[in-house]
Amino acid sequence: MALKATDIPAANPRVDAAGRAIPSSAANHAGHAAPNPAQAPAANPALDPQLNPEEQELARKREEQAAIESELAERELRSANLRAELGAFERQYLHHVGSRYAELDELKAAVAERLAQDQPANERAQQAAREARARAAETQSTAGEKSEATPRAFESSPEMKRLYREVAKRVHPDLTSDRADRAKRQQLMAEANEAYERGDETRLRKIFTEYEWSAEAVQGEGPGAELIRVIRRISQARGRLAEIEAELQELLRSDLYQLKVRLDEAQSHGRDVLKEMVRKVEDQIAQAKRRLENPQGLGR
């Protein structure tokens, strides 16, 4: 699942020094004379003779910024997707399997404590009871309270992905060098991630609109100052790209992801591994209950 450059969508349309989109030149029809170069719009705003060198450089950097921010938004989406999928899988696993393991460990602790009670002088039995109780507490803490509702798998619509890309391109905190603006963006991006995992399109739209009309989004004037801001945004975006790649690799190496891959592969061959795991644990639970109900058989 390594990211490749070919996975990244094409850059945004070219813009002029003022940030306005420049339409592409129409292709020449076969057999027709080429248009007069003096009348045709410049294909590259950085080569527009009407712009001074500083404005031309700003136009080039804006093109670079548009491309890298599109790439950043796409990778942010991939990272958000993976986190959401793993979160949903973990909740499903804990609901179906984790809660049963918690029940099994509780029964095992009860059996060990019964044995320790019957053999107060047996230090090994006392130690085994303490360890079994600690395991039961840890398993219960991990599994949490069993929910009656089955957690749903994560799904994202094309519209949700589009909205998330727009928010990431506009709001991501690593795209600003202003401290106050960065703090606001961090809060909004955290809310966007939560809204994306919940599938809340309305909230994503609201986050984008709120920032677009906020005071922090107001741009300064002058090509020189703007050029510096654009260069810094490009540098910040490149740094964030490296961070995302590291985060993705860490997620892909996690035990949770490896378990999900194995279960997905088994499911593609018609096996429901979660159900198989549940049946196995339930068999162990039944055995533990029989041991607890039959004091004579506890020592076996």
Order of alpha helices (4+ residues) and beta strands (2+ residues): alpha-alpha-alpha-alpha-alpha-alpha-alpha-alpha-alpha
